[in-house]
Amino acid sequence: MKNIITLLLLAVLISCDNDPKVKQNTVAETGLPELNAATNLINSEPENAANYFERAKIYTNNQAYQEAIEDLKIAIKLDSTNISYRHLLADGYLDNYQSKKALDVLETTAELFPNSSLTKLKLSEFYLILKQHESSIKNIGRILAQDPQNAEAHFMMGMNLKEMGDTTQAINSFKNAVEIEPELIDGWINIGSIYEEQKNPKALDFYNAALEVNSKNINALHSKAFYLQNNDDVYGAIEIYRKIMQLDRQYAAAPLNAGILYLGIDSFALAYEHFNILALNSPADAKAYYYRGFSQELQGNKKAAEEDYNICLRINPDDESAQKGLIRVKSE
């Protein structure tokens, strides 16, 4: 039994940097009332650019990026002066895996509207997303030359430097950002994350600073919980994960991490309770059933464990942990 638990606890718990969701290019449902209403407005006022923009936002929210792109092209043709149309068009291209077109749109917008710091910031962000750090930093430099107190620009500089491995300068940039705008929670969190990677206990101070700004911020709470669990404060981490669960029932990492921590202190029933919450809230998550089954197995509930392992394998047939678990419960 102990060997099984030890192997489990060797796994890395889920950090606050969640895997990005893969966006699907789907056709929006024509039965959506808001989509039908937007289409009716377009039919009644076909020369009104704002109507196409509103429908594009609905398409975007439903991951129908190509349809959104077509509407935004029309909106820009009708009103070429509205920067919001161009920004959303760039988002649509990026979400639709057309990064070159996304950059083209933003670069053109920056040329047409040279005084728009918002466009320059968005362009810097896109360069960052696409790992074009030198272009991003150069663009941020232009912003800071015009506006040295632009907190978002300092933050964006920090993100580039962090990704490039220059953590000292990254910390300086993030500190500049939060000094100008103390409510920039992501700035505090990123400073904390760098210190945490360096195993510097100052990390906790910056996570606490983020929570002083907003005690209910999920990312700040998770960052602190993850720090505590990695620094042997299991009960402190569990307490924060339980708070996150109260704030956001759909935040899957909270019950998952809390459950795994309960396993580590042999609280199998409490672990089961948290994995069960995860399974109820995220029924398509294979991990929920594996860990729920594992907690059942540790309590001697072999039949229930077998059922959960089978559900896990139906969702993810390649899950080796569930495969091994199934073999164990069937052989015992």
C-alpha positions as CSV (number, residue, x, y, z in Angstrom):
1,M,0.0,0.0,0.0
2,K,2.7,2.5,1.0
3,N,4.6,1.8,-2.2
4,I,1.6,2.8,-4.2
5,I,1.1,6.0,-2.3
6,T,4.8,6.9,-2.6
7,L,4.7,6.4,-6.4
8,L,1.6,8.6,-6.5
9,L,3.2,11.4,-4.6
10,L,6.2,11.5,-6.9
11,A,3.9,13.0,-9.5
12,V,4.0,16.7,-9.9
13,L,0.9,18.5,-8.5
14,I,-0.9,20.9,-10.8
15,S,0.6,24.3,-10.8
16,C,-1.2,27.6,-11.4
17,D,0.1,27.7,-15.0
18,N,-2.8,25.6,-16.5
19,D,-2.4,24.1,-19.9
20,P,-3.9,26.4,-22.5
21,K,-7.2,25.1,-23.9
22,V,-7.1,24.2,-27.6
23,K,-9.5,26.4,-29.4
24,Q,-11.7,24.7,-32.0
25,N,-12.8,26.5,-35.2
26,T,-16.5,25.6,-35.0
27,V,-19.6,27.0,-36.7
28,A,-21.7,28.9,-34.2
29,E,-25.1,27.4,-33.6
30,T,-27.7,29.2,-35.7
31,G,-30.3,28.8,-33.0
32,L,-28.5,31.1,-30.6
33,P,-31.0,33.9,-29.8
34,E,-28.3,36.6,-29.6
35,L,-26.9,35.5,-32.9
36,N,-30.3,35.7,-34.6
37,A,-30.9,39.1,-33.1
38,A,-27.6,40.4,-34.3
39,T,-28.3,39.0,-37.8
40,N,-31.7,40.7,-37.8
41,L,-30.0,44.0,-36.9
42,I,-27.6,43.6,-39.8
43,N,-30.5,42.9,-42.2
44,S,-32.3,46.0,-41.0
45,E,-29.2,48.3,-41.0
46,P,-26.6,46.7,-43.4
47,E,-24.5,49.9,-43.5
48,N,-24.0,50.0,-39.7
49,A,-20.5,48.8,-38.9
50,A,-21.3,48.4,-35.2
51,N,-23.8,45.6,-36.0
52,Y,-21.2,43.5,-37.7
53,F,-18.9,44.1,-34.8
54,E,-21.5,42.9,-32.3
55,R,-22.2,39.8,-34.3
56,A,-18.4,39.1,-34.6
57,K,-18.2,39.2,-30.8
58,I,-20.9,36.6,-30.6
59,Y,-19.1,34.4,-33.2
60,T,-15.8,34.8,-31.3
61,N,-17.4,33.8,-28.0
62,N,-18.7,30.6,-29.8
63,Q,-15.3,29.9,-31.4
64,A,-16.6,30.6,-34.9
65,Y,-13.5,32.6,-35.8
66,Q,-13.8,32.5,-39.6
67,E,-17.3,33.9,-39.4
68,A,-16.1,36.6,-37.0
69,I,-13.3,37.5,-39.3
70,E,-15.6,38.0,-42.3
71,D,-17.9,40.2,-40.3
72,L,-15.0,42.3,-39.0
73,K,-13.7,42.8,-42.5
74,I,-17.0,44.3,-43.4
75,A,-17.1,46.4,-40.3
76,I,-13.7,47.9,-41.1
77,K,-14.7,48.6,-44.6
78,L,-17.7,50.5,-43.4
79,D,-15.7,52.3,-40.6
80,S,-11.9,52.2,-40.9
81,T,-11.3,54.5,-37.9
82,N,-12.5,52.1,-35.2
83,I,-9.5,50.5,-33.6
84,S,-11.6,48.0,-31.6
85,Y,-12.7,46.4,-34.9
86,R,-9.1,45.9,-35.9
87,H,-8.0,44.5,-32.5
88,L,-10.8,41.9,-32.5
89,L,-9.9,41.0,-36.1
90,A,-6.3,40.3,-35.0
91,D,-7.6,38.2,-32.1
92,G,-9.7,36.2,-34.6
93,Y,-6.8,35.5,-36.8
94,L,-4.6,34.5,-33.9
95,D,-7.3,32.2,-32.5
96,N,-7.8,30.7,-35.9
97,Y,-4.1,29.9,-36.2
98,Q,-3.3,32.6,-38.7
99,S,-0.6,34.4,-36.7
100,K,1.0,36.2,-39.7
101,K,-2.3,37.8,-40.6
102,A,-2.9,38.7,-37.0
103,L,0.5,40.5,-36.9
104,D,-0.2,42.2,-40.2
105,V,-3.4,43.6,-38.9
106,L,-1.8,45.0,-35.7
107,E,1.2,46.3,-37.5
108,T,-1.0,48.1,-40.0
109,T,-3.1,49.5,-37.2
110,A,0.0,50.7,-35.3
111,E,1.0,52.6,-38.5
112,L,-2.4,54.1,-39.0
113,F,-2.8,55.1,-35.4
114,P,0.7,55.9,-34.1
115,N,-0.6,57.5,-30.9
116,S,-2.5,54.4,-29.8
117,S,-0.6,52.9,-26.9
118,L,-3.3,50.2,-26.6
119,T,-2.5,49.0,-30.1
120,K,1.3,49.0,-29.4
121,L,0.7,47.0,-26.2
122,K,-1.5,44.5,-28.0
123,L,1.2,44.2,-30.7
124,S,3.8,43.7,-28.1
125,E,1.7,41.0,-26.5
126,F,1.2,39.2,-29.8
127,Y,5.0,39.3,-30.4
128,L,5.4,37.8,-26.9
129,I,2.9,35.0,-27.6
130,L,4.7,34.2,-30.8
131,K,8.1,34.2,-29.1
132,Q,9.3,37.2,-31.1
133,H,10.9,38.8,-28.0
134,E,13.2,41.3,-29.7
135,S,10.3,42.8,-31.7
136,S,8.1,42.8,-28.5
137,I,10.8,44.6,-26.5
138,K,11.5,47.1,-29.3
139,N,7.8,48.0,-29.5
140,I,7.6,48.3,-25.7
141,G,10.5,50.7,-25.8
142,R,8.5,52.9,-28.1
143,I,5.6,53.0,-25.6
144,L,7.9,53.8,-22.6
145,A,9.6,56.5,-24.6
146,Q,6.2,58.3,-24.9
147,D,4.8,57.2,-21.5
148,P,7.4,56.1,-18.9
149,Q,4.7,55.5,-16.4
150,N,2.8,52.9,-18.4
151,A,2.5,50.0,-16.0
152,E,1.3,47.5,-18.6
153,A,4.3,48.2,-20.8
154,H,6.7,47.6,-17.8
155,F,4.7,44.4,-17.1
156,M,5.0,43.3,-20.7
157,M,8.7,44.0,-20.6
158,G,9.0,41.8,-17.6
159,M,7.2,38.9,-19.3
160,N,9.6,39.1,-22.2
161,L,12.7,39.2,-20.0
162,K,11.3,36.3,-17.8
163,E,10.8,34.1,-20.9
164,M,14.3,35.0,-22.1
165,G,15.8,33.9,-18.8
166,D,16.9,37.4,-17.6
167,T,15.2,37.0,-14.2
168,T,17.0,39.9,-12.5
169,Q,15.8,42.5,-15.1
170,A,12.4,40.8,-15.3
171,I,11.9,41.3,-11.5
172,N,12.9,45.0,-11.9
173,S,10.4,45.5,-14.7
174,F,7.6,43.8,-12.7
175,K,8.5,45.9,-9.7
176,N,8.3,49.0,-11.8
177,A,4.8,47.9,-13.0
178,V,3.4,47.3,-9.5
179,E,5.0,50.5,-8.1
180,I,3.1,52.5,-10.8
181,E,-0.1,50.4,-10.5
182,P,-0.2,48.4,-7.2
183,E,-3.4,46.7,-8.3
184,L,-1.6,44.9,-11.1
185,I,-2.0,41.5,-9.5
186,D,-0.2,39.6,-12.2
187,G,2.9,41.7,-11.6
188,W,3.1,40.6,-7.9
189,I,2.4,37.0,-8.9
190,N,5.2,36.9,-11.5
191,I,7.7,38.3,-9.1
192,G,6.7,35.6,-6.6
193,S,7.0,32.9,-9.3
194,I,10.6,33.9,-10.1
195,Y,11.6,33.9,-6.5
196,E,9.9,30.6,-6.0
197,E,11.9,29.1,-8.9
198,Q,15.0,30.4,-7.2
199,K,13.8,28.8,-3.9
200,N,13.8,32.2,-2.3
201,P,11.3,32.5,0.5
202,K,10.6,36.1,-0.6
203,A,8.1,34.5,-3.0
204,L,5.5,34.2,-0.3
205,D,5.7,37.9,0.4
206,F,4.8,38.8,-3.1
207,Y,2.0,36.2,-3.3
208,N,0.6,37.8,0.0
209,A,1.0,41.2,-1.6
210,A,-1.2,40.1,-4.5
211,L,-3.8,38.8,-2.1
212,E,-3.7,42.1,-0.2
213,V,-4.9,43.7,-3.5
214,N,-7.6,41.0,-3.9
215,S,-8.1,38.3,-1.4
216,K,-10.3,36.4,-3.7
217,N,-8.1,36.3,-6.8
218,I,-7.9,32.7,-7.9
219,N,-4.5,32.9,-9.5
220,A,-3.0,34.5,-6.4
221,L,-4.6,32.0,-4.1
222,H,-3.4,29.1,-6.2
223,S,0.1,30.5,-6.4
224,K,0.3,30.8,-2.6
225,A,-1.2,27.3,-2.1
226,F,1.2,25.8,-4.6
227,Y,4.1,27.5,-2.8
228,L,3.0,26.2,0.5
229,Q,2.5,22.6,-0.7
230,N,6.0,22.6,-2.1
231,N,7.4,24.0,1.2
232,D,5.9,21.3,3.5
233,D,2.8,23.3,4.7
234,V,0.3,20.7,3.5
235,Y,-2.5,21.9,5.7
236,G,-2.0,25.5,4.8
237,A,-2.2,24.6,1.1
238,I,-5.3,22.5,1.6
239,E,-7.0,25.3,3.4
240,I,-6.4,27.6,0.5
241,Y,-7.5,25.0,-2.1
242,R,-10.8,24.6,-0.2
243,K,-11.3,28.4,-0.3
244,I,-10.7,28.3,-4.0
245,M,-13.4,25.6,-4.3
246,Q,-15.8,27.9,-2.5
247,L,-15.1,30.7,-4.9
248,D,-15.0,28.8,-8.1
249,R,-16.4,25.2,-8.3
250,Q,-15.2,24.8,-11.9
251,Y,-11.5,25.4,-11.0
252,A,-10.4,21.8,-11.4
253,A,-6.9,22.1,-10.0
254,A,-8.2,23.0,-6.5
255,P,-10.0,19.7,-5.6
256,L,-7.4,17.7,-7.6
257,N,-4.4,19.1,-5.6
258,A,-6.3,19.0,-2.3
259,G,-7.2,15.4,-2.9
260,I,-3.6,14.4,-3.7
261,L,-2.4,16.2,-0.6
262,Y,-5.0,14.4,1.5
263,L,-3.7,11.1,0.1
264,G,-0.2,12.1,1.2
265,I,-1.4,12.3,4.8
266,D,-3.4,9.1,4.6
267,S,-6.8,10.9,4.7
268,F,-8.3,8.6,2.1
269,A,-11.9,9.5,2.8
270,L,-11.3,13.2,2.4
271,A,-9.2,12.6,-0.7
272,Y,-12.2,10.6,-2.2
273,E,-14.5,13.5,-1.3
274,H,-12.4,16.0,-3.3
275,F,-11.9,13.7,-6.3
276,N,-15.6,13.1,-6.3
277,I,-16.2,16.8,-6.4
278,L,-13.8,17.0,-9.4
279,A,-15.6,14.2,-11.2
280,L,-19.0,15.8,-10.6
281,N,-17.8,19.2,-11.8
282,S,-15.6,17.9,-14.7
283,P,-17.2,14.7,-15.9
284,A,-15.0,14.6,-19.0
285,D,-11.7,14.7,-17.0
286,A,-10.1,11.3,-17.0
287,K,-7.9,12.3,-14.0
288,A,-10.9,12.7,-11.8
289,Y,-11.9,9.1,-12.2
290,Y,-8.4,7.7,-11.9
291,Y,-7.8,9.5,-8.6
292,R,-11.3,8.8,-7.3
293,G,-10.7,5.2,-8.1
294,F,-7.3,5.2,-6.5
295,S,-8.7,6.7,-3.3
296,Q,-11.4,3.9,-3.3
297,E,-8.7,1.3,-3.8
298,L,-6.8,2.6,-0.8
299,Q,-9.9,2.3,1.3
300,G,-10.4,-1.3,0.2
301,N,-13.4,-0.6,-2.1
302,K,-12.1,-2.7,-5.0
303,K,-15.3,-2.8,-7.0
304,A,-15.8,0.9,-6.9
305,A,-12.2,1.5,-7.8
306,E,-12.5,-0.9,-10.8
307,E,-15.6,1.0,-12.0
308,D,-13.7,4.4,-11.8
309,Y,-10.6,3.0,-13.5
310,N,-12.8,1.7,-16.4
311,I,-14.5,5.1,-16.7
312,C,-11.0,6.8,-16.8
313,L,-10.0,4.4,-19.6
314,R,-13.1,5.0,-21.6
315,I,-12.2,8.7,-21.6
316,N,-8.4,8.1,-22.1
317,P,-7.6,4.6,-23.2
318,D,-3.9,5.3,-22.9
319,D,-3.9,6.2,-19.2
320,E,-1.2,3.9,-17.9
321,S,-1.9,4.7,-14.2
322,A,-5.5,3.5,-14.7
323,Q,-4.4,0.5,-16.6
324,K,-2.1,-0.5,-13.7
325,G,-4.8,0.2,-11.2
326,L,-7.2,-2.0,-13.0
327,I,-4.7,-4.9,-13.0
328,R,-4.1,-4.4,-9.2
329,V,-7.8,-4.4,-8.2
330,K,-8.6,-7.4,-10.4
331,S,-5.7,-9.4,-9.1
332,E,-6.3,-8.8,-5.4
